[in-house]
Amino acid sequence: MTRTKIRLEHLTKRFPGQATPAVDDLSLEIPEGEIVIFVGPSGCGKTTTMKLINRLIEPTSGRIFLDDEDVTRVDPDRLRRRIGYVIQQIGLFPHQTIAENIATVPRLLRWDKARIAARVDELLELVGMDPAAYRDRYPKQLSGGQRQRIGVARALAADPDVMLMDEPFGAIDPITRDRLQNEFLRIQAEMKKTIVFVTHDIDEAIKMGDRIAILREGSRVAQYDTPESILVEPADEFVADFIGRGASLKRLSLSRVRDIELGEWPTVAEDADRADARRTLLASDKASLLVLDGERRPRSWVSSDHLAAANGRKLSEVGLPIAVVTPQATLSDTLDEMLTARYSTAVVVDDAGRYAGVVDIDTINEAIRGMRARERSAARDRLETTAQPDPAP
Protein backbone atom coordinates (compact mmCIF):
# COMPACT_ATOMS: atom_id res chain seq x y z
CA MET A 1 0.00 0.00 0.00
CA THR A 2 1.31 3.47 -0.90
CA ARG A 3 2.45 5.49 2.09
CA THR A 4 1.25 9.07 2.56
CA LYS A 5 4.18 11.51 2.51
CA ILE A 6 2.34 14.85 2.88
CA ARG A 7 -1.05 15.33 4.52
CA LEU A 8 -2.96 18.60 4.50
CA GLU A 9 -5.73 18.88 7.09
CA HIS A 10 -8.34 21.66 6.82
CA LEU A 11 -5.71 24.05 5.47
CA THR A 12 -6.93 27.63 5.17
CA LYS A 13 -5.25 30.89 4.23
CA ARG A 14 -6.95 34.27 4.51
CA PHE A 15 -5.08 37.35 3.33
CA PRO A 16 -5.93 40.71 4.95
CA GLY A 17 -8.46 42.72 2.97
CA GLN A 18 -9.72 39.77 0.92
CA ALA A 19 -13.37 38.78 1.24
CA THR A 20 -12.78 35.08 0.54
CA PRO A 21 -9.96 32.73 1.55
CA ALA A 22 -7.17 32.08 -0.97
CA VAL A 23 -7.19 28.49 0.33
CA ASP A 24 -10.44 27.32 1.85
CA ASP A 25 -10.42 24.28 4.18
CA LEU A 26 -8.26 22.05 1.96
CA SER A 27 -7.64 18.45 3.01
CA LEU A 28 -5.47 16.27 0.77
CA GLU A 29 -3.08 13.31 0.98
CA ILE A 30 -0.01 13.16 -1.26
CA PRO A 31 1.50 9.67 -1.70
CA GLU A 32 5.20 9.01 -1.28
CA GLY A 33 7.25 8.82 -4.48
CA GLU A 34 4.59 10.31 -6.77
CA ILE A 35 4.23 13.50 -8.79
CA VAL A 36 1.03 15.25 -7.74
CA ILE A 37 -0.05 18.13 -9.97
CA PHE A 38 -2.03 21.13 -8.77
CA VAL A 39 -3.84 22.58 -11.78
CA GLY A 40 -6.70 25.03 -12.12
CA PRO A 41 -7.73 28.47 -13.38
CA SER A 42 -5.57 31.51 -12.69
CA GLY A 43 -6.09 32.75 -9.15
CA CYS A 44 -7.54 29.51 -7.82
CA GLY A 45 -4.91 29.25 -5.05
CA LYS A 46 -2.65 26.50 -6.37
CA THR A 47 0.64 28.39 -5.89
CA THR A 48 -0.49 29.66 -2.48
CA THR A 49 -1.18 26.06 -1.45
CA MET A 50 2.29 25.01 -2.55
CA LYS A 51 3.91 27.84 -0.59
CA LEU A 52 1.95 26.83 2.49
CA ILE A 53 3.53 23.37 2.35
CA ASN A 54 7.04 24.73 2.99
CA ARG A 55 5.69 27.72 4.92
CA LEU A 56 6.86 30.44 2.60
CA ILE A 57 3.34 31.55 3.45
CA GLU A 58 2.02 30.78 6.93
CA PRO A 59 -1.44 29.14 7.14
CA THR A 60 -4.27 30.92 8.89
CA SER A 61 -5.51 27.59 10.21
CA GLY A 62 -5.17 23.89 9.58
CA ARG A 63 -2.19 21.56 9.77
CA ILE A 64 0.51 20.22 7.44
CA PHE A 65 2.08 16.83 8.09
CA LEU A 66 5.34 15.63 6.56
CA ASP A 67 6.12 12.00 7.40
CA ASP A 68 3.40 12.23 10.10
CA GLU A 69 5.19 15.17 11.73
CA ASP A 70 3.14 18.35 12.16
CA VAL A 71 5.47 20.81 10.43
CA THR A 72 3.31 23.83 11.23
CA ARG A 73 5.08 23.74 14.61
CA VAL A 74 8.72 23.37 13.54
CA ASP A 75 11.31 25.97 12.57
CA PRO A 76 10.43 27.00 8.98
CA ASP A 77 14.08 27.33 7.88
CA ARG A 78 14.81 23.78 9.04
CA LEU A 79 11.69 22.60 7.20
CA ARG A 80 12.75 24.27 3.93
CA ARG A 81 16.14 22.55 4.00
CA ARG A 82 14.25 19.24 3.82
CA ILE A 83 12.33 20.36 0.71
CA GLY A 84 13.66 21.15 -2.77
CA TYR A 85 12.06 24.14 -4.48
CA VAL A 86 12.04 24.98 -8.21
CA ILE A 87 10.32 28.07 -9.60
CA GLN A 88 9.58 29.34 -13.11
CA GLN A 89 12.03 32.23 -12.83
CA ILE A 90 14.69 29.75 -11.62
CA GLY A 91 16.24 32.25 -9.19
CA LEU A 92 19.92 31.40 -9.68
CA PHE A 93 22.35 33.77 -7.97
CA PRO A 94 23.97 35.68 -10.89
CA HIS A 95 27.23 36.43 -9.04
CA GLN A 96 27.83 32.75 -8.17
CA THR A 97 29.14 30.00 -10.42
CA ILE A 98 26.97 27.05 -11.36
CA ALA A 99 28.78 24.90 -8.79
CA GLU A 100 28.22 27.52 -6.08
CA ASN A 101 24.53 27.80 -6.97
CA ILE A 102 24.01 24.04 -6.74
CA ALA A 103 25.91 23.92 -3.43
CA THR A 104 23.66 26.50 -1.70
CA VAL A 105 21.80 24.14 0.65
CA PRO A 106 24.69 21.70 1.27
CA ARG A 107 26.76 24.70 2.45
CA LEU A 108 23.98 25.71 4.85
CA LEU A 109 23.96 22.13 6.12
CA ARG A 110 27.76 22.40 6.65
CA TRP A 111 28.76 19.58 4.31
CA ASP A 112 32.54 19.32 3.83
CA LYS A 113 34.05 20.67 0.60
CA ALA A 114 34.88 17.27 -0.90
CA ARG A 115 31.34 16.00 -0.38
CA ILE A 116 29.87 19.17 -1.90
CA ALA A 117 32.16 18.99 -4.96
CA ALA A 118 31.25 15.35 -5.56
CA ARG A 119 27.54 16.11 -5.23
CA VAL A 120 27.75 19.05 -7.67
CA ASP A 121 29.42 16.89 -10.32
CA GLU A 122 26.97 14.05 -9.73
CA LEU A 123 23.98 16.35 -10.23
CA LEU A 124 25.41 18.04 -13.32
CA GLU A 125 25.80 14.61 -14.90
CA LEU A 126 22.29 13.68 -13.78
CA VAL A 127 20.76 16.67 -15.61
CA GLY A 128 22.85 15.99 -18.72
CA MET A 129 25.51 18.72 -18.37
CA ASP A 130 29.25 17.97 -18.42
CA PRO A 131 30.71 19.05 -15.03
CA ALA A 132 34.05 20.04 -16.54
CA ALA A 133 32.32 22.33 -19.03
CA TYR A 134 29.71 23.91 -16.76
CA ARG A 135 30.68 23.93 -13.07
CA ASP A 136 32.71 27.16 -13.31
CA ARG A 137 30.37 29.07 -15.61
CA TYR A 138 27.94 31.77 -14.50
CA PRO A 139 24.15 31.75 -15.08
CA LYS A 140 24.36 34.47 -17.73
CA GLN A 141 26.52 32.13 -19.84
CA LEU A 142 23.74 29.51 -20.06
CA SER A 143 20.60 29.21 -22.17
CA GLY A 144 17.18 29.32 -20.54
CA GLY A 145 16.85 25.55 -20.73
CA GLN A 146 20.30 25.04 -19.19
CA ARG A 147 19.50 27.44 -16.35
CA GLN A 148 16.30 25.50 -15.68
CA ARG A 149 18.32 22.27 -15.46
CA ILE A 150 20.60 23.94 -12.91
CA GLY A 151 17.52 25.01 -10.95
CA VAL A 152 16.44 21.36 -10.77
CA ALA A 153 19.97 20.28 -9.78
CA ARG A 154 20.06 22.89 -7.00
CA ALA A 155 16.71 21.66 -5.65
CA LEU A 156 18.09 18.10 -5.56
CA ALA A 157 21.42 19.07 -3.98
CA ALA A 158 20.73 17.94 -0.40
CA ASP A 159 18.79 14.89 -1.66
CA PRO A 160 15.41 16.03 -0.26
CA ASP A 161 12.53 13.59 -0.01
CA VAL A 162 10.09 16.26 -1.21
CA MET A 163 10.27 18.73 -4.09
CA LEU A 164 7.96 21.65 -4.84
CA MET A 165 7.90 22.83 -8.45
CA ASP A 166 6.02 26.02 -9.36
CA GLU A 167 5.51 26.11 -13.16
CA PRO A 168 9.17 25.11 -13.60
CA PHE A 169 9.02 24.79 -17.40
CA GLY A 170 6.52 27.57 -18.11
CA ALA A 171 8.91 30.24 -19.41
CA ILE A 172 10.73 28.04 -21.94
CA ASP A 173 10.07 27.51 -25.64
CA PRO A 174 7.88 24.46 -26.47
CA ILE A 175 10.66 22.27 -27.92
CA THR A 176 12.98 22.82 -24.95
CA ARG A 177 10.06 22.38 -22.54
CA ASP A 178 9.20 18.94 -23.99
CA ARG A 179 12.83 17.85 -23.70
CA LEU A 180 13.13 19.10 -20.12
CA GLN A 181 9.89 17.41 -19.15
CA ASN A 182 11.13 14.11 -20.56
CA GLU A 183 14.51 14.53 -18.88
CA PHE A 184 12.87 15.25 -15.55
CA LEU A 185 10.61 12.21 -15.85
CA ARG A 186 13.71 10.11 -16.54
CA ILE A 187 15.34 11.48 -13.38
CA GLN A 188 12.18 10.89 -11.35
CA ALA A 189 12.00 7.27 -12.53
CA GLU A 190 15.40 6.78 -10.88
CA MET A 191 14.96 8.90 -7.75
CA LYS A 192 11.27 8.50 -6.83
CA LYS A 193 10.91 11.83 -5.05
CA THR A 194 7.58 13.05 -3.71
CA ILE A 195 6.80 16.04 -5.91
CA VAL A 196 4.10 18.71 -5.78
CA PHE A 197 3.99 20.42 -9.17
CA VAL A 198 1.96 23.51 -10.02
CA THR A 199 0.91 24.26 -13.60
CA HIS A 200 -1.90 26.03 -15.42
CA ASP A 201 -1.51 23.68 -18.41
CA ILE A 202 -3.73 20.57 -18.35
CA ASP A 203 -1.63 18.90 -21.07
CA GLU A 204 1.48 19.27 -18.91
CA ALA A 205 -0.47 17.96 -15.92
CA ILE A 206 -1.55 14.86 -17.84
CA LYS A 207 1.98 14.23 -19.08
CA MET A 208 3.81 14.78 -15.80
CA GLY A 209 1.43 13.68 -13.08
CA ASP A 210 0.86 10.39 -11.31
CA ARG A 211 -2.18 12.13 -9.81
CA ILE A 212 -3.85 15.45 -10.62
CA ALA A 213 -5.76 17.73 -8.28
CA ILE A 214 -8.00 20.00 -10.36
CA LEU A 215 -8.77 23.00 -8.16
CA ARG A 216 -11.61 25.48 -8.11
CA GLU A 217 -11.36 28.95 -6.58
CA GLY A 218 -10.07 28.78 -3.03
CA SER A 219 -8.11 25.58 -3.77
CA ARG A 220 -11.30 23.56 -3.39
CA VAL A 221 -10.76 20.16 -5.00
CA ALA A 222 -13.00 19.50 -8.01
CA GLN A 223 -11.36 16.13 -8.72
CA TYR A 224 -8.29 14.34 -7.40
CA ASP A 225 -7.39 11.21 -9.33
CA THR A 226 -5.05 9.66 -11.87
CA PRO A 227 -4.82 11.38 -15.29
CA GLU A 228 -6.50 8.43 -16.98
CA SER A 229 -9.47 8.44 -14.60
CA ILE A 230 -9.93 12.19 -15.00
CA LEU A 231 -9.86 11.95 -18.80
CA VAL A 232 -12.22 8.99 -18.94
CA GLU A 233 -14.57 10.09 -16.14
CA PRO A 234 -14.47 13.83 -15.34
CA ALA A 235 -16.22 14.43 -12.04
CA ASP A 236 -18.44 17.27 -13.28
CA GLU A 237 -18.91 19.92 -15.96
CA PHE A 238 -16.23 22.16 -14.44
CA VAL A 239 -13.62 19.42 -14.83
CA ALA A 240 -14.84 18.49 -18.33
CA ASP A 241 -14.62 22.13 -19.43
CA PHE A 242 -11.17 22.49 -17.92
CA ILE A 243 -9.90 19.40 -19.76
CA GLY A 244 -11.33 20.82 -22.97
CA ARG A 245 -11.69 19.18 -26.34
CA GLY A 246 -9.44 16.50 -27.73
CA ALA A 247 -9.49 14.12 -24.77
CA SER A 248 -8.61 11.23 -27.09
CA LEU A 249 -5.40 12.95 -28.18
CA LYS A 250 -4.64 13.94 -24.59
CA ARG A 251 -4.70 10.25 -23.68
CA LEU A 252 -1.62 9.78 -25.84
CA SER A 253 0.19 11.61 -23.05
CA LEU A 254 -0.66 8.72 -20.72
CA SER A 255 1.42 6.17 -22.64
CA ARG A 256 5.15 6.30 -23.17
CA VAL A 257 7.39 4.80 -25.79
CA ARG A 258 8.76 2.38 -23.18
CA ASP A 259 5.24 0.93 -22.76
CA ILE A 260 4.78 -0.19 -26.38
CA GLU A 261 6.37 -2.72 -28.69
CA LEU A 262 8.85 -1.05 -31.01
CA GLY A 263 9.07 -1.72 -34.72
CA GLU A 264 12.23 -2.55 -36.66
CA TRP A 265 13.83 -0.79 -39.62
CA PRO A 266 16.61 -1.91 -41.98
CA THR A 267 19.90 -0.33 -40.90
CA VAL A 268 23.29 0.21 -42.46
CA ALA A 269 26.66 1.26 -41.03
CA GLU A 270 27.79 4.77 -41.98
CA ASP A 271 31.00 3.43 -43.55
CA ALA A 272 29.28 0.57 -45.43
CA ASP A 273 30.01 -0.04 -49.10
CA ARG A 274 27.35 1.53 -51.34
CA ALA A 275 26.74 -1.72 -53.20
CA ASP A 276 26.15 -3.58 -49.91
CA ALA A 277 23.83 -0.82 -48.74
CA ARG A 278 21.87 -0.98 -52.00
CA ARG A 279 21.44 -4.76 -51.63
CA THR A 280 20.14 -4.29 -48.08
CA LEU A 281 17.67 -1.68 -49.30
CA LEU A 282 16.41 -3.84 -52.20
CA ALA A 283 15.91 -6.79 -49.86
CA SER A 284 13.70 -4.71 -47.56
CA ASP A 285 10.16 -3.41 -48.01
CA LYS A 286 11.23 0.15 -47.14
CA ALA A 287 12.11 3.15 -49.26
CA SER A 288 15.13 4.05 -47.12
CA LEU A 289 17.76 2.73 -44.73
CA LEU A 290 18.58 4.06 -41.28
CA VAL A 291 22.29 4.93 -41.05
CA LEU A 292 24.04 4.05 -37.77
CA ASP A 293 27.51 5.15 -36.67
CA GLY A 294 30.10 2.93 -35.00
CA GLU A 295 28.32 3.25 -31.64
CA ARG A 296 24.96 2.31 -33.26
CA ARG A 297 23.68 5.84 -32.91
CA PRO A 298 21.24 6.85 -35.68
CA ARG A 299 22.49 9.50 -38.09
CA SER A 300 20.25 9.83 -41.16
CA TRP A 301 17.82 8.23 -43.60
CA VAL A 302 19.26 7.29 -46.98
CA SER A 303 17.27 6.33 -50.07
CA SER A 304 18.54 4.83 -53.34
CA ASP A 305 19.03 8.37 -54.68
CA HIS A 306 21.20 9.27 -51.69
CA LEU A 307 23.27 6.11 -52.18
CA ALA A 308 23.85 7.03 -55.80
CA ALA A 309 24.97 10.53 -54.83
CA ALA A 310 27.26 9.52 -51.96
CA ASN A 311 30.43 9.68 -54.13
CA GLY A 312 32.79 8.23 -51.55
CA ARG A 313 31.37 10.12 -48.59
CA LYS A 314 30.19 8.38 -45.43
CA LEU A 315 26.49 7.56 -45.60
CA SER A 316 25.95 9.65 -42.44
CA GLU A 317 27.01 12.70 -44.47
CA VAL A 318 24.16 12.31 -46.95
CA GLY A 319 20.46 11.64 -46.64
CA LEU A 320 17.70 13.22 -44.59
CA PRO A 321 17.55 14.16 -40.89
CA ILE A 322 15.82 11.85 -38.42
CA ALA A 323 13.31 12.46 -35.62
CA VAL A 324 14.67 10.92 -32.40
CA VAL A 325 12.76 10.10 -29.20
CA THR A 326 13.70 8.35 -25.97
CA PRO A 327 11.78 5.63 -24.10
CA GLN A 328 10.57 8.31 -21.66
CA ALA A 329 8.81 10.30 -24.42
CA THR A 330 5.03 10.20 -24.43
CA LEU A 331 3.16 9.00 -27.50
CA SER A 332 1.87 12.55 -27.86
CA ASP A 333 5.44 13.90 -28.07
CA THR A 334 6.32 11.08 -30.45
CA LEU A 335 3.39 11.86 -32.71
CA ASP A 336 4.50 15.51 -32.86
CA GLU A 337 7.97 14.39 -33.94
CA MET A 338 6.55 12.00 -36.52
CA LEU A 339 4.37 14.67 -38.11
CA THR A 340 7.50 16.63 -39.03
CA ALA A 341 9.63 13.61 -39.93
CA ARG A 342 10.36 12.73 -43.56
CA TYR A 343 9.16 9.13 -43.20
CA SER A 344 6.43 9.69 -40.56
CA THR A 345 8.59 7.54 -38.33
CA ALA A 346 10.34 8.33 -35.05
CA VAL A 347 13.62 6.60 -34.20
CA VAL A 348 13.88 5.42 -30.58
CA VAL A 349 17.25 5.54 -28.81
CA ASP A 350 18.30 4.26 -25.39
CA ASP A 351 19.90 6.38 -22.65
CA ALA A 352 23.27 6.10 -24.42
CA GLY A 353 21.78 7.30 -27.72
CA ARG A 354 21.94 3.85 -29.37
CA TYR A 355 19.29 2.67 -31.82
CA ALA A 356 16.51 0.70 -30.10
CA GLY A 357 13.70 0.58 -32.70
CA VAL A 358 11.12 2.77 -34.39
CA VAL A 359 7.60 4.05 -33.81
CA ASP A 360 5.34 4.66 -36.81
CA ILE A 361 1.73 5.67 -37.43
CA ASP A 362 0.52 2.07 -37.21
CA THR A 363 2.03 1.82 -33.71
CA ILE A 364 0.22 4.99 -32.60
CA ASN A 365 -3.08 3.75 -34.08
CA GLU A 366 -2.70 0.44 -32.26
CA ALA A 367 -2.12 2.27 -28.97
CA ILE A 368 -5.27 4.37 -29.51
CA ARG A 369 -7.32 1.26 -30.30
CA GLY A 370 -6.04 -0.33 -27.10
CA MET A 371 -7.05 2.72 -25.04
CA ARG A 372 -10.54 2.72 -26.55
CA ALA A 373 -10.95 -1.00 -25.88
CA ARG A 374 -9.96 -0.51 -22.24
CA GLU A 375 -12.38 2.40 -21.89
CA ARG A 376 -15.26 0.36 -23.37
CA SER A 377 -14.45 -2.48 -21.00
CA ALA A 378 -14.34 -0.12 -18.01
CA ALA A 379 -17.68 1.43 -19.07
CA ARG A 380 -19.29 -2.03 -19.29
CA ASP A 381 -17.95 -2.89 -15.84
CA ARG A 382 -19.43 0.31 -14.41
CA LEU A 383 -22.80 -0.39 -16.01
CA GLU A 384 -22.83 -3.93 -14.69
CA THR A 385 -21.93 -2.70 -11.21
CA THR A 386 -24.70 -0.09 -11.15
CA ALA A 387 -27.20 -2.60 -12.56
CA GLN A 388 -26.65 -5.06 -9.69
CA PRO A 389 -29.69 -5.24 -7.36
CA ASP A 390 -29.18 -4.11 -3.79
CA PRO A 391 -28.61 -7.02 -1.43
CA ALA A 392 -31.63 -8.17 0.48
CA PRO A 393 -31.88 -6.75 3.99
Protein Blocks (a to p, Z undefined) as FASTA:
>chain_A
ZZdfbdcehiacddehiabdfbghiacdddehiacdddddehilmmmmmmmmnomaccfb
dcddeehiafklccfklmmmmpccddfklopafkbcfklmmmmmmmmnopafklmmmmmm
mmmmmnopafklmmmmcfklpcfklmmmmmmmmmmmnopabdcdehkllmgcfklmmmmm
mmmmmmmmmnopacddddfbfklmmmmpmbdcdddehiiafbdcdfklmmmmcfblmlmm
mnoghklmmmmmmpcfklpccdddddddfkbcfklmmmmmmmpcbfbdcdddfkopafbd
cdfklmmmnnopafklgcjddddddfklcfklmmmmmmmpmnlpacdddfkopafbdcdf
klmmmmmmmmmmmmmmmmmmmmmmmmpccddZZ
